[in-house]
């Protein structure tokens, strides 16, 4: 085996919160270049992320730190299933800062990676941190406002998101709705690929999706609308890889294509076959996705 995996508990910036992190260590001598990776909306690292850590280590020689956000998976924090983008950003930043403090990693070769919603966090981190060496994102959400608008007006979702937001402002506990539903069900995500996509991702997990909490605080819709890091990527000083599924029914392809067209020397776009979740292990777009990532990482390693 060309890698080792350990589970770490890394403290978040918020006192008392510990993040459950998989540390993939490649063979060879330290210090290693390293990837800090966060999954997508309500997803946990067990749901398909292990294959990425393995390939990054064996084929690119990169270590990786793949973590669960607070309130989800094996990470700490209460209340469970609260999706808060600002707190997720804190968690991402915490793992990056921890990596930078460890002699085992090359602090000049830290890459951040986001899956779907996690792309918002990865881009925000990199835009605020001039030492980041690169960004990778698959099925990327780069503009929360454009993504919400493309989904169309859903009065029921807006109603419950408003109630949840008011509860937050009053210091009350979150309100929860179904995170992922079948087509036609009321849920935050209910596109044709959503439910089967989550079921397939969680086949890699110790807990099948039918037994997962499948809850989300709908206030995140309003938060997403204010998070638009893709619009600032044109001023990026770091290389960016976007792997875009050609049949994504959750995130508008036009957004990523337009953003990439503004900075062709900085942003590399690779289009993969299939829908939103087909970039994941075992699906039709995975090979295109992981090969693009390996090639991108090898380029970063070569930069002096």
C-alpha positions as CSV (number, residue, x, y, z in Angstrom):
1,X,0.0,0.0,0.0
2,X,1.5,3.3,-1.1
3,X,-0.1,5.3,1.7
4,X,-1.1,5.3,5.4
5,X,-4.3,6.7,6.8
6,X,-4.8,7.9,10.3
7,X,-7.7,9.6,12.0
8,X,-6.9,12.9,13.7
9,X,-8.8,15.3,16.0
10,X,-7.9,18.8,14.9
11,X,-9.2,21.7,17.0
12,X,-11.3,24.3,15.2
13,X,-10.9,28.0,15.7
14,X,-13.9,27.8,18.0
15,X,-12.9,26.6,21.4
16,X,-14.1,23.1,22.3
17,X,-14.9,22.0,18.8
18,X,-12.8,19.2,17.3
19,X,-12.9,18.2,13.7
20,X,-12.6,14.5,12.7
21,X,-9.9,14.4,10.0
22,X,-8.5,11.6,7.8
23,X,-4.8,12.1,7.3
24,X,-3.5,10.3,4.2
25,X,0.3,10.0,4.3
26,X,2.1,9.1,1.0
27,X,5.3,7.0,0.9
28,X,8.6,8.9,0.6
29,X,10.2,11.4,2.9
30,X,8.5,14.4,4.5
31,X,7.8,17.2,4.1
32,X,4.8,16.5,1.8
33,X,2.6,18.8,-0.3
34,X,-0.9,18.5,1.2
35,X,-4.5,18.9,0.2
36,X,-7.2,20.1,2.6
37,X,-10.5,18.8,1.4
38,X,-14.2,19.4,2.5
39,X,-17.2,17.6,1.1
40,X,-20.5,19.0,-0.1
41,X,-23.9,19.9,1.4
42,X,-24.6,17.7,4.5
43,X,-22.2,15.0,3.1
44,X,-19.6,13.4,5.3
45,X,-16.1,12.2,4.3
46,X,-17.1,8.5,4.6
47,X,-19.5,9.2,1.6
48,X,-16.9,8.7,-1.2
49,X,-13.9,10.8,-0.2
50,X,-11.6,8.0,0.7
51,X,-10.9,7.1,-2.9
52,X,-9.6,10.6,-3.5
53,X,-7.2,10.6,-0.6
54,X,-5.8,7.3,-1.8
55,X,-5.2,8.4,-5.3
56,X,-3.8,11.8,-4.3
57,X,-1.2,9.9,-2.2
58,X,-0.4,7.0,-4.6
59,X,-0.5,8.9,-7.9
60,X,0.5,12.4,-7.0
61,X,2.5,12.1,-3.9
62,X,0.3,14.4,-2.0
63,X,-0.7,14.0,1.7
64,X,-4.3,15.0,2.4
65,X,-6.5,16.1,5.3
66,X,-10.1,15.3,4.6
67,X,-12.4,16.5,7.3
68,X,-16.0,16.5,8.4
69,X,-17.4,19.9,9.1
70,X,-18.6,20.6,12.7
71,X,-22.2,19.4,13.4
72,X,-21.7,16.6,10.8
73,X,-20.2,13.2,10.7
74,X,-17.7,12.4,13.4
75,X,-16.8,16.0,14.1
76,X,-18.0,17.7,17.2
77,X,-20.4,20.6,17.8
78,X,-24.1,21.1,18.6
79,X,-26.7,21.3,17.3
80,X,-26.2,18.4,14.9
81,X,-27.0,19.0,11.2
82,X,-26.8,22.8,11.4
83,X,-25.4,23.9,8.0
84,X,-23.7,27.3,8.6
85,X,-21.3,28.4,5.8
86,X,-19.4,30.8,8.0
87,X,-18.7,28.1,10.6
88,X,-17.7,25.8,7.8
89,X,-15.3,28.4,6.6
90,X,-13.8,28.6,10.1
91,X,-13.4,24.8,10.1
92,X,-11.7,24.8,6.7
93,X,-9.4,27.6,7.8
94,X,-8.6,25.7,11.1
95,X,-7.4,22.7,9.2
96,X,-5.3,24.8,6.8
97,X,-3.7,26.6,9.7
98,X,-3.0,23.4,11.5
99,X,-1.4,21.9,8.4
100,X,0.8,25.0,8.1
101,X,2.0,24.5,11.6
102,X,3.2,21.0,11.1
103,X,6.8,20.3,9.9
104,X,5.6,17.2,8.0
105,X,3.9,19.4,5.4
106,X,5.3,21.9,2.8
107,X,3.6,25.1,3.7
108,X,4.2,26.4,0.2
109,X,2.3,23.5,-1.3
110,X,-1.1,23.6,0.4
111,X,-4.0,22.9,-2.0
112,X,-7.6,23.3,-1.0
113,X,-10.3,21.2,-2.5
114,X,-14.1,21.5,-2.4
115,X,-16.8,19.2,-3.5
116,X,-20.0,20.9,-4.7
117,X,-21.0,23.3,-1.9
118,X,-17.6,22.8,-0.4
119,X,-16.2,24.7,-3.4
120,X,-17.6,27.9,-2.0
121,X,-15.5,27.4,1.1
122,X,-12.3,26.3,-0.8
123,X,-12.5,29.4,-3.0
124,X,-13.1,31.7,-0.1
125,X,-10.2,30.3,1.8
126,X,-7.8,30.7,-1.2
127,X,-8.9,34.2,-2.1
128,X,-8.1,35.3,1.5
129,X,-4.9,33.4,1.8
130,X,-2.1,34.4,-0.6
131,X,0.0,31.3,0.4
132,X,-2.5,28.8,-0.9
133,X,-0.9,26.9,-3.9
134,X,-4.0,26.0,-5.7
135,X,-7.8,25.1,-5.7
136,X,-9.5,22.0,-6.9
137,X,-13.3,21.7,-7.2
138,X,-15.6,19.2,-8.7
139,X,-19.3,19.7,-9.4
140,X,-18.4,23.2,-8.2
141,X,-20.7,25.7,-6.7
142,X,-18.9,29.0,-7.3
143,X,-21.8,31.5,-7.0
144,X,-24.4,30.8,-4.4
145,X,-26.8,33.5,-5.6
146,X,-26.8,32.2,-9.2
147,X,-27.3,28.6,-8.0
148,X,-30.3,29.5,-5.8
149,X,-31.9,31.6,-8.5
150,X,-31.4,28.9,-11.1
151,X,-33.4,26.5,-8.9
152,X,-36.5,28.7,-9.3
153,X,-38.8,30.3,-6.7
154,X,-40.0,27.8,-4.1
155,X,-42.4,29.5,-1.7
156,X,-42.5,26.6,0.7
157,X,-38.7,26.6,1.0
158,X,-38.6,30.4,1.4
159,X,-41.2,30.2,4.1
160,X,-39.4,27.7,6.2
161,X,-36.0,29.3,5.6
162,X,-37.5,32.6,6.8
163,X,-38.9,31.0,10.0
164,X,-35.5,29.3,10.6
165,X,-33.7,32.6,10.1
166,X,-36.0,34.4,12.5
167,X,-35.4,31.6,15.1
168,X,-31.7,32.1,14.7
169,X,-32.0,35.9,15.2
170,X,-34.0,35.2,18.4
171,X,-31.4,32.7,19.7
172,X,-33.8,29.8,19.3
173,X,-32.9,26.3,18.2
174,X,-32.7,25.6,14.4
175,X,-35.6,24.4,12.4
176,X,-34.9,21.4,10.2
177,X,-36.3,20.1,6.9
178,X,-35.4,17.2,4.7
179,X,-32.0,17.8,3.1
180,X,-32.3,15.4,0.1
181,X,-35.6,14.2,-1.3
182,X,-36.8,12.2,-4.3
183,X,-38.0,14.2,-7.3
184,X,-41.2,16.0,-6.3
185,X,-40.6,15.7,-2.5
186,X,-40.2,18.8,-0.4
187,X,-36.5,19.0,0.4
188,X,-33.6,21.4,0.0
189,X,-32.3,19.2,-2.8
190,X,-34.8,17.3,-4.9
191,X,-33.4,17.3,-8.5
192,X,-33.7,14.0,-10.4
193,X,-30.1,13.1,-9.5
194,X,-30.1,14.2,-5.8
195,X,-31.6,11.2,-4.0
196,X,-30.0,8.5,-6.0
197,X,-26.7,10.4,-6.0
198,X,-26.7,10.5,-2.2
199,X,-27.6,6.9,-1.9
200,X,-24.7,5.9,-4.1
201,X,-22.2,8.2,-2.2
202,X,-23.3,6.6,1.1
203,X,-22.7,3.1,-0.3
204,X,-19.1,3.9,0.6
205,X,-20.0,4.8,4.2
206,X,-20.5,2.6,7.3
207,X,-24.1,4.1,7.4
208,X,-26.4,3.8,4.4
209,X,-28.1,7.0,3.4
210,X,-31.5,5.6,4.4
211,X,-30.1,5.6,8.0
212,X,-28.4,9.0,7.8
213,X,-30.0,12.0,9.5
214,X,-30.8,13.7,6.1
215,X,-31.7,17.0,7.8
216,X,-30.6,20.5,7.1
217,X,-31.4,24.0,8.5
218,X,-33.0,25.9,5.6
219,X,-31.6,29.3,6.7
220,X,-28.6,28.3,4.7
221,X,-30.4,29.3,1.5
222,X,-30.2,33.0,2.5
223,X,-26.5,32.5,3.5
224,X,-25.7,30.9,0.1
225,X,-27.1,33.9,-1.8
226,X,-24.5,36.1,-0.2
227,X,-21.5,33.9,-1.0
228,X,-20.2,34.4,-4.5
229,X,-16.4,33.8,-4.5
230,X,-16.4,32.7,-8.2
231,X,-16.9,36.3,-9.2
232,X,-13.5,37.2,-7.6
233,X,-11.5,34.3,-9.1
234,X,-10.4,36.6,-12.0
235,X,-8.0,38.2,-9.5
236,X,-6.7,34.9,-8.2
237,X,-2.9,34.4,-8.0
238,X,-3.2,30.6,-7.8
239,X,-4.2,28.0,-10.3
240,X,-7.7,26.6,-10.2
241,X,-9.1,23.3,-11.5
242,X,-12.8,23.0,-12.1
243,X,-14.3,19.6,-13.0
244,X,-17.8,20.2,-14.3
245,X,-20.3,17.4,-15.0
246,X,-21.8,17.9,-18.4
247,X,-25.3,17.0,-17.2
248,X,-25.3,18.6,-13.8
249,X,-29.0,19.2,-12.8
250,X,-28.2,21.0,-9.5
251,X,-25.6,23.7,-10.3
252,X,-25.7,25.7,-13.5
253,X,-22.8,24.8,-15.9
254,X,-23.0,28.3,-17.4
255,X,-21.8,29.9,-14.2
256,X,-18.5,27.9,-14.1
257,X,-17.9,28.2,-17.8
258,X,-18.4,32.0,-17.7
259,X,-16.1,32.4,-14.7
260,X,-13.4,30.3,-16.3
261,X,-13.7,32.2,-19.6
262,X,-12.7,35.4,-17.7
263,X,-9.4,33.8,-16.5
264,X,-8.3,31.1,-19.0
265,X,-4.7,31.3,-17.8
266,X,-5.6,30.7,-14.2
267,X,-8.6,28.4,-14.4
268,X,-8.5,25.0,-16.0
269,X,-11.9,23.5,-16.9
270,X,-12.4,19.8,-17.5
271,X,-15.9,18.6,-18.4
272,X,-16.8,15.1,-17.2
273,X,-19.6,12.8,-18.4
274,X,-22.7,12.4,-16.4
275,X,-24.6,14.3,-13.7
276,X,-23.7,16.1,-10.5
277,X,-22.8,13.0,-8.5
278,X,-21.1,11.1,-11.4
279,X,-17.7,12.7,-10.4
280,X,-17.7,10.3,-7.4
281,X,-15.9,6.9,-7.1
282,X,-17.6,4.2,-9.2
283,X,-19.5,6.5,-11.4
284,X,-19.1,7.4,-15.1
285,X,-17.2,10.7,-14.5
286,X,-14.9,9.6,-11.8
287,X,-11.9,8.6,-14.0
288,X,-12.0,11.9,-15.9
289,X,-12.3,13.7,-12.6
290,X,-9.5,12.0,-10.7
291,X,-7.1,12.0,-13.7
292,X,-7.6,15.8,-14.1
293,X,-6.9,16.2,-10.4
294,X,-3.7,14.1,-10.5
295,X,-2.4,16.1,-13.5
296,X,-3.2,19.4,-11.8
297,X,-1.4,18.3,-8.6
298,X,1.6,17.1,-10.5
299,X,1.9,20.6,-12.1
300,X,1.8,22.2,-8.7
301,X,4.5,20.0,-7.4
302,X,6.7,21.0,-10.3
303,X,6.4,24.7,-9.5
304,X,9.5,25.9,-7.7
